[in-house]
Amino acid sequence: MEKLETGVLEYWSAGVLGENVQSQSLPARSSAGFTLIELLVAIALGMVILAGLFRTFKVQQDSYVIQDQVSAMQQNLRAAMYMITRDLQMAGYYTNFDRNNTRQLDWNDLDGDSNPANNMETGRPLLFTVNNAAVGGIKAGTDVIVIVKAGAEGRTLTAGEGASGGVISLSNRRFDSDGEDDLNNTSKRFGLLVKQDLSFADFFMVNSASGSITPPTPPGGLTENYTSGDNVYRADIIIYRVTDDAAHPSLVRKNLGNNTGYQTIAENIDNLQFRYLLDDGTPNGTWTNAPVGNDQHRVRAVEVFLMGRTAFPQRGYTDASTYTFGTGGTSESYTPAGDDRKYRRKTLTSIIKTRNIGL
């Protein structure tokens, strides 16, 4: 086969032009395709479809992220409430038998005042509280609570040990097998003497590194004399408060009794409030926001309000709610403002009986 200059193809067979074969002309190759307008329309339609798919994906992704944050918030609230419940149920454990008032104790972690002269608390060592704190390090408008109880470390006084006239004599200050003293005048400063029959107890603060202890409190010496067979414990002083970190406020816990430092219990806790039910002789008791003095040993239950929020703000969301904690004259209200309104929130409430107070 050969292409001639005229565009006519001649077919050959065995080197010669086949007989009865006529020359044929083939049509020219077509150059047809998409026009520029067609391409632009196709691209535009594709972008519209992709935009719709992306928006659907983004909505689903945002919903997943928010639900994940809400789930984490609920878990934080439950874990925090569990810890507070456990400690409140132990409030007054053995310290309930102390008949003295506590004074001259360094409660600077409670009220934010570092001057010991301003940190005197009057009342039995059971529960102390600050209603709507307004000091550095604590989120404004949240409550602080201090729970006092006998610690897990303790032992029975042996022969030659005892306390009388305001002087406590111990052969050693070790209450367990870890080889370390459980009372000292720096990090483990608080102790408790308890009569064997639980008739009396004395809460004291250690003022010496070794030897006899002459506690500066209570004023006028100890309530009772303590001898062999009575008990001595390290005391736990547990503080709960909310940090003032604007981005991620957290519920933290500290035990002044063993100087553990503040430990984060739950992140993204927006508010913490307490109400206290007093056994004051009225038929249903009386609720108060801050039991003081003689009211401390009348507390029969504590209502806890915990508010959590998501870890990050949600785009396009606004929380315009006003949250109310409690009822009547002891109720507290909270309304998010500014950028805080972009977070989702949940509140967990529990009424906890103080089973060791008022025995």
GIDADA-V91173 format. One record per helix or strand of 2 or more residues. SS is the DSSP state (h for helix, s for strand). FROM is the first residue (numbers start at 1). LEN is the number of residues. Records with the same first field share a line. If there is no record, write none. Layout:
SS = FROM-LEN, FROM-LEN
//
This chain:
s = 2-2, 9-2, 12-2, 16-2, 127-4, 144-13, 162-3, 167-3, 190-5, 201-5, 231-13, 250-6, 263-5, 269-10, 286-3, 299-11, 322-4, 332-4, 345-9
h = 36-54, 95-3, 108-4, 116-3, 293-6, 328-3, 338-5
//
